[in-house]
Amino acid sequence: MVLYSLTFYLFSSIAVLSALMVISAKNPVHSVLFLILSFVNASGLFVLLGAEFLAMILVVVYVGAVAVLFLFVVMMLDINFVKLREGFLQYLPFGALLGIVLVIELGILFLTDRSSNIYNNQTPLQPIVSEVENTKMIGQILYTEYFYLFQICGIILLVAMIGSITLTLRDKGGVKRQNIDSQNTVDASTAIEKKKVKIGEGI
Amino acid sequence: MNYDILITGLIIVAQILAVVVPVLISVAFLVYAERKVLALIQLRRGPNIVGPFGILQSFADALKLITKENIIPSGSNKIVFILAPIITMVLSLAGWAVIPFSPGWVVSDINVGIMYLFAVSSLGVYGIIMAGWASNSQYPFLGALRSAAQMVSYEVSIGFVIITVLLCVGSLNLSKIVLAQQTVWFAIPLLPMFIIFFISALAETNRLPFDLPEDESTLVAGFFTEYSSASFVLFFLGEYASMILMSSMTVILFLGGWLPPFDVYPLNVVPGVIWFTVKVIFILFLFIWVRGTFPRYRYDQLMRLGWKVFLPFSLFWVVATSGFLVYFDMLPN
């Protein structure tokens, strides 16, 4: 149990600290790297809760794919942070408003009856041990009860994908493309042409 | 009470060492084997000076590299520069935690073993991107960009291949995946997926013919151009350790892990770990054979193969396999 609490505090403190570093680091690439550290620690917390499938999905999708492309973009862009900081005071009231709204919402959430059960319960959360793997449990609930919502998610993602492809697709003329099939079907009869060249003349 | 924690801790450390030390030693011999096989392919003799048949060559190379000066470029981002090889090395060793070498011979037999392996291998790209960016130099940066795009592309088809296998198994646990192959290895019914997985594994570990991140004829040495001495050794060890990891993953998914080819008398008394090792060595030989035989892909050809050939085909195969399993009522519970 001690070990469990210790690992919980290890993961959560690193997650919070690296989340702080995301917004305070001077170098944007460092920010993204701290974001990745934060993701990894969040997935560690999922493992502690016994939700190993969610933990692995978090690593595969967010850390392994989304954050890679994010890092890719941040490295390529030449972001001038001094210029970004210039408008700090201008945006301060808006940011502060957002922060206050978020704090109030969290406060309401903690004070309502539903969460007060958990809040007053002093025993630490235990991972739920059950015979059925939680991967199977997620599958059983996702494909039965939430089937339509799941399908709608898929359609939304498909629309987003097609949208981004059409936004970036530019069919410029005059681009030479390799046609591998036509290259592979070339043989001597189509590639070589015999011509009699008269002496003193070109082709 | 406190002694319990101490003993558990010591057992965990002993288990980790029991896996990591053989892996590192086999990396040394894999490097030697690669040089010998390549030499035989090219009608040369290969390393033959250090020790009998040159068998200690890798250890001599490692000692030489470690005793050299570690140069950190003055324009580099020092912390990230030093972290990058460490991350590569750690990630290539982390995956071994879930590999079952024989029934019960596994450090951690978790429910989502295959997802864990997939996650760890997809994290491998960070070592390369961080190295390329932190070096603050053109060639490493180009190498890093290439590898980022390449590894993300091939992960997609690896994911579909894994899904196909999981449809036939009904579990994400690696030991259960192996046990599901007792009647027939998945390499036979899922042969096209086996081939796709093997080729994607080549791309995922940045091996020839897909070694564009370290393409020496255009990028000097790619992402580790600026690395020297011990940090270079870490990259080198990391690459070969992840090669062995991907081979073990192939063996577990398609070649029946520790199971003998036929469950008959002289074959089934051989310990499982020996079958596992023999199969891993076979896949590693394929890795080296491919390196000695094929020319390097051009970058657009690589992307075309990943997105236009492997992705649609593996997606089709997932649908076909699940349709087949449902139609003949063969879905595992």
Chai-1 contact restraints between the chains, C-beta under 6 A:
chainA,res_idxA,chainB,res_idxB,connection_type,confidence,min_distance_angstrom,max_distance_angstrom,comment,restraint_id
A,E52,B,N111,contact,1.0,0.0,6.0,A-B,restraint_1
A,E52,B,V112,contact,1.0,0.0,6.0,A-B,restraint_2
A,F53,B,V112,contact,1.0,0.0,6.0,A-B,restraint_3
A,M56,B,V112,contact,1.0,0.0,6.0,A-B,restraint_4
A,M56,B,M115,contact,1.0,0.0,6.0,A-B,restraint_5
A,M56,B,Y116,contact,1.0,0.0,6.0,A-B,restraint_6
A,M56,B,A119,contact,1.0,0.0,6.0,A-B,restraint_7
A,V59,B,A119,contact,1.0,0.0,6.0,A-B,restraint_8
A,V60,B,F118,contact,1.0,0.0,6.0,A-B,restraint_9
A,V60,B,A119,contact,1.0,0.0,6.0,A-B,restraint_10
A,V60,B,S122,contact,1.0,0.0,6.0,A-B,restraint_11
A,G64,B,S122,contact,1.0,0.0,6.0,A-B,restraint_12
A,A65,B,V152,contact,1.0,0.0,6.0,A-B,restraint_13
A,V68,B,V125,contact,1.0,0.0,6.0,A-B,restraint_14
A,V68,B,A148,contact,1.0,0.0,6.0,A-B,restraint_15
A,V68,B,V152,contact,1.0,0.0,6.0,A-B,restraint_16
A,L71,B,I129,contact,1.0,0.0,6.0,A-B,restraint_17
A,F72,B,A148,contact,1.0,0.0,6.0,A-B,restraint_18
A,M75,B,W133,contact,1.0,0.0,6.0,A-B,restraint_19
A,E133,B,N111,contact,1.0,0.0,6.0,A-B,restraint_20
A,T135,B,L172,contact,1.0,0.0,6.0,A-B,restraint_21
